[in-house]
Amino acid sequence: MTLAQDRRLDLHYEAAVGGGIPLVQPMKHQLAGNDVLKMMGILNGTTNYILTAMQEDGADFADVLADAQAKGYAEADPTNDVDGFDTAYKISILASIAFGRQVPVEGVYREGIRKVTRTDMAYADVFGYRLKLLGIVEPVEDRVRVRVHPTLLPKTHPLSSVNGVYNALWLNGDFVGDVMFSGRGAGSDPTASAVVGDLIDVGRNMLIGGPGSALPYGEGMPVESIDTLRTRYFLRMIVGDRPKVLGQISMALGEHRVSISAMEMRTISRGENGEIVFLTDTAQESDIRAALAALTPEQGVERIESVIRVEG
């Protein structure tokens, strides 16, 4: 990037994010007059295929992953996809373009989808949500928070209807408002479309003798910690058969400034463990972690099964 800038040469990489979906050029040019207020993307077709199949077929992660590998959607070693690395690389590129300063991938908070279960999806459906692996960018004063993790989105959000191997990017700008790009995010034809488009752009610059179009990045963008994030949370836990367990859990959460907005509870048979799912009101990440650490078998909580952030 620096070498291309110094020598005023073209550097194009449209296919690096979103395959055939035009994302890099619109953000560099057509949306350059906007301050990006928030950006959320489904940027990995493999994980979106897996989550869609789990949702629609009620299948387990391991079974769907094996099916995706058999169909060629997932690599023999799926780590890069299912552990969120690929999405982290792509969202760091988009964040760097959006703010004109390099956002290092090392600063991206990352969780994958290995721990997602069809049970989580079933409860999410009851609450009116869909589960997606998202890359999320949001400015925080003079810093930026960039994160990748499983996320619950309202069924009415446009990203919730992006299924299978498709990718999409939703963006909110101060002037343009909400914008969404979607399409085939991988595969030989979509990738070729993006590469050929870049080559044509380079050729046009050569014909007119124009300067290179490498984006001039400023110094690195400071990255905000996930600990200061304020959002809602989906919490699923296994609890013992004991009196006042709900009251003890509510008290422990309340002591860490976490309040409950909705709850689902699987009937507890006498002498057996039960399952409780909470949707919280907006809370800070650090408070959620402290509250969950305080939930022990003494309060009736045998284990925490799932902690999923909620958007929208």
C-alpha positions, 0 to 999 in steps of 0.5 A, spaced: 500 500 500 505 504 501 509 503 495 503 504 491 502 510 494 509 513 493 510 511 486 503 513 484 501 506 482 494 503 482 492 498 487 486 494 486 483 489 491 475 489 490 475 481 490 478 481 497 472 483 500 465 480 498 467 477 492 463 479 486 459 485 490 462 492 489 464 494 496 471 497 496 470 502 490 463 505 492 466 506 499 472 509 496 468 514 492 460 514 492 460 514 499 466 518 501 462 524 503 459 520 509 461 519 516 460 512 517 456 511 523 455 503 523 457 498 518 455 490 519 456 485 514 455 478 513 462 477 509 463 469 509 459 465 505 461 458 508 459 460 515 452 463 513 451 457 509 452 453 515 448 458 520 442 458 514 442 450 514 442 449 522 436 454 522 432 451 516 433 444 517 434 444 525 441 440 524 447 440 528 453 444 527 458 438 526 453 435 521 452 441 517 459 443 517 461 436 514 455 437 508 459 444 507 465 440 506 462 435 501 459 440 497 466 444 497 463 450 501 468 449 506 475 447 506 478 441 509 481 445 515 475 450 516 478 454 521 479 460 517 472 461 516 468 458 522 473 461 527 471 468 524 478 469 521 476 471 514 471 475 516 476 479 521 480 480 515 475 483 511 472 487 516 478 490 517 479 492 510 472 495 510 474 499 516 480 502 514 477 504 507 471 507 511 475 512 516 481 513 511 486 510 517 489 503 517 485 498 522 489 492 524 486 486 524 490 484 530 485 490 533 479 486 531 475 482 537 473 475 534 469 469 536 467 464 531 461 459 530 463 453 533 459 454 540 452 456 536 447 450 537 440 449 534 437 450 541 440 457 541 437 458 534 430 455 536 430 460 542 432 466 538 426 464 533 421 465 539 424 472 541 423 474 534 431 474 532 435 470 526 443 468 528 448 471 523 456 471 524 457 479 523 463 483 522 461 490 525 464 497 525 462 503 529 466 509 531 467 511 538 469 518 539 476 518 536 477 511 536 473 505 532 471 498 535 471 493 530 468 486 532 466 479 529 462 474 533 455 471 532 449 476 533 442 476 534 438 480 529 431 482 528 427 478 523 425 485 520 433 487 519 435 486 512 441 482 513 436 477 517 434 475 510 441 474 507 441 466 507 446 460 504 452 462 501 450 470 499 454 475 503 451 482 504 454 489 507 449 494 511 452 501 512 449 507 515 452 514 513 450 521 516 448 523 509 446 517 505 442 513 511 441 506 510 445 502 504 445 495 503 449 491 498 448 484 497 450 478 492 454 472 491 460 473 495 465 467 493 466 463 487 470 463 480 465 467 476 463 473 482 471 473 483 472 474 476 467 479 475 471 483 481 478 482 478 476 484 471 473 490 473 479 492 477 483 491 470 479 495 466 479 501 471 487 500 471 487 500 463 482 507 463 487 510 468 493 508 464 490 511 457 488 518 460 495 518 464 491 518 471 495 517 478 494 511 481 488 510 486 491 506 492 487 509 498 492 514 502 491 512 509 493 516 515 496 513 521 493 507 524 486 508 527 486 507 535 481 501 536 476 501 542 476 495 547 470 490 546 469 491 554 466 498 553 461 495 548 453 497 550 448 492 547 443 487 549 445 480 550 442 473 550 444 469 555 442 461 556 444 457 562 443 451 565 440 451 572 439 446 578 432 444 581 432 449 587 428 454 591 428 461 588 433 460 583 430 465 579 430 470 584 438 469 586 440 469 578 436 476 578 439 479 584 446 477 581 445 480 575 442 486 578 448 487 582 452 488 576 447 493 573 444 488 568 436 488 568 432 482 564 427 484 558 425 477 557 425 470 559 424 463 557 424 457 561 424 450 560 420 446 565 424 443 570 422 436 573 423 435 580 430 433 581 433 435 574 436 441 571 432 446 567 434 451 562 433 458 562 434 464 557 434 471 558 434 477 553 437 483 557 436 490 557 442 494 554 448 493 558 456 494 558 460 488 556 464 488 562 458 488 567 455 482 563 462 478 564 462 480 571 455 478 572 456 471 569 462 470 573 458 471 579 453 466 577 455 459 581 452 453 583 451 456 590 446 461 586 443 455 582 447 456 576 450 449 573 453 452 567 453 458 562 451 455 555 451 461 551 452 468 551 450 472 544 450 479 543 444 482 540 443 488 535 437 492 532 
